[in-house]
């Protein structure tokens, strides 16, 4: 049956792909890739020889109608991004929306994404969280940060290694220097690393040690921070009263 499949691909280690994802890619009539050169490495590794076409943020508005027409005519199309799940800070939403609008079946396979491992590895509460992805680089950036100043849930951000120190500094100014945070980079790769501490500590650390690779920042929610401070304050007052 003609369908659009969204297929997660490894964020680092090629072995993280699922058997179902490989079967889906092999059986597709066409694979849409964010970068055919990057995805070509994955497909070659698993001996997959399905025709590929580029589908990225610079051409998706022009190509979406043609892709929808191909699926409607009976083809099965698989969409992949350079790493992780399509549609999560990567192209995918526009094509999914148009397929649904035309009554075409859409199925997203479960699989790799960078935000969940970084969240769980952070040591911060993960039962409730908000994923912010990449913040606006210029216009609207500080407005969004001010809106998040009262956010009570754990917050997750993607960031470039070249902007990490600046971003941590902005977080410290907006959320407070003592707010707990973790920075995870190169998830599932050889040099994977998670650094934990306050925003001020991490800003200092990465100023002295410039980071490389893909970055996920996890920041403690506001109410969690305030509760800890209030608890410590109450405990301190209680000890002073006893003495």
N, C-alpha and C positions, 0 to 999 in steps of 0.2 A: 504494500500500500504506500502511495506517495506520501511523504511526510518530511517535516523539518526536524532534524535531530540537533540538539546542542550538546556537544561532547566535550567534557572537561579534559584538559591535557596536563601533564605534570608541571608543577611550578619549578622543579629543579631536577630531581632524579628521574630518569626515564622509566625506571621500574615502578613508579607510582601510578601508572595508568592501569585501568581495570580491564579484565578480559572482555567484559561487555562493550566497553568503549572501542577496543580493537575490532571486535566482531562488527560493530556498527560502522566503523570507518571502512572496513573491507567490503561491506555490502552496499555502501552508498554509490549512487551514480556520479556524484560530484562532491568534492570537499571544498568548502569555503574557508580560506585561511587568512588571518590578519596579515601575516607575512609568509609568503610561500617558501622563502628561503629557510626561515626558522622552522616552520612546520615540516619542510622537506627532510630535515634531519631526523625528526621523529618518525615520519612515515618510512623513510629508508631503513631506519633501525629495526622496524617491525615488518619490513618487506611488504609494504602496502603500496599498490600501484594504481590508485584511483586518481582520475584527473582532478587537478586543483585549480581554483580561481581566487584572485585576491578579493577580500572583502574587509575594508578597514574604514576608519572614521572619515577619510578624505574622499571615498568613492561610494559609501553605502547609500547615500541619497540618490545617486544616479543609477546604481545597479540593482536596487531592491525590487523594482517592478519586473525586471527580466528574470530574477531568481524566483519570484513568486509565480510567474508564468510557467517556468520550467517545472516547478513542483506541481502546479495545477494540471500540467499536461501529463503527469504520471511519474516524474523522477523523484528519487529520494535524495535529499541533500543533507549533508552533515556540516555544521558550522563549528569551527574551532578557533581559539585565539592563540596568541604566542605562548601563553601559560595560564593555567587555571580555568575557570568556568566562563564561557562567553556571556556577555551582558553585565558582568561584575567589573566595573571600571574598564570595560572592553566593549567593542561593537557587539550588537546582538539584539538590543531592545527594539530598534526600528524594524528589523526583519521579522521578529516575533510578532510585533503588533500588526504588521501588514498581513502576515500569514493568517493570524486569527481573524482579521477583518474579512479575509477572503474564504473563510471556512476551512482552512488547511490545518491538518493535525500538527501539533508541535509537541515535542517531548524533550525534556532536559534530563540527561543522565546524571546520577550523582557522581561526585568525584572531587578532584583536587581543587582547592582554593587556598590562598595564602592567609586569609584573615582568621580562620578557625584555629589552625595550629598556633598562630601568634597569640591569639586570645587565651587559649588554654595554657600555653607556656608562660604567660605573663605573671601568673600567680594572683591576678586581680579577679574580682567577682565576675563570673561569666554566665550567670543564669539570666541576666538581662543586660543587653548591650545595644549600642547604636553604631552602625557602620557608615562612616562619612566618606570613605574612599579618598580621592585626591581633592584637597581644598582648592578653591579658585586661586590662581597664582597672583592675580592683581586685583581687579575689580570685584568687590564683594567679599574679599577674603576676611578682612577685619570685622565686617558686619556679621559674617557667619560665626566667627570666633566669639563675638560678643553674645550671639544667640545661644552658643553652647556653654557659656559661662555658668548657667544654672542647670545644666544637664546632670541628672542624678545617676544615669546608667554609665557603665564603662564605655569608653569611646575608642573606636578603631579608625586609624587613618593610614592611607598609603602615601609614601613620599619618596622623592628622588634623593639619592645620597648627597647630591650637590646642594640641596635646600634643607637638609635635615637640621643642621645647627641653627639656622635662622628660624625654622619652624619651632624647634624646642624652645628657643628664646621667646617667641611670640606666645607659645603655650604658657610659659612661666609667667609672663606679664599678665595674661588673661585669666589663667586658672589658679595662679599662685605657685611660687617656687618650690613649695614643699609637697605639691601634689605628686602622688606616686605614678610611675610610668615604666613601661618597658619598650625597648627597641629591638626588634628581631630582623635579622637580615639573612639573605641567601638560604631561605627555607628549603630543607631537604637536599641541599648541596654540600659539598665537601667542607666548606668554610662557614657553615651555619653557626650563628651566634645570637644569643639573647643577652642584652645588658639591662639590668633592672636598677631602679633607684628613684630619686626625686627628679623632677624636671630640671632643676638647677644642676644636680649631679650629672645627669646625662648630657646636658648642654656642655658642661665642662669636659666630660670624657671625650665626646666626639669632636670637640674643638682641638683637643690634644691628639686625638687619634681619628683622622678623617675616615669616614666609612666608605665601603664599596658595596655594590650589589643592590638588589631590590630590598626596600625597607617597609616594614609595617610598624607603626607606632600604636601602642595601647595605653590609654590614659584613664586613670581612676575617675569615677564620677564624683560630682561635687558633694552630694549628700554623704557618700561614704567617707570622704575626707573630713567633712565637718563632724560627723559622728565620732570618728576616731579621736579628733582633737577634743571634743566635748567629753568623751570617756576618759581620756588622759587627764583633762583638767579636773573632772570630778574625783578621779582617783587620787590626784595630788592633794586636792583640798581635804579629802577624807583622811589622808595620812597626816596632814598638818593638824587637823582637829584632834586626832588620836594622841598626837605628841603634845 
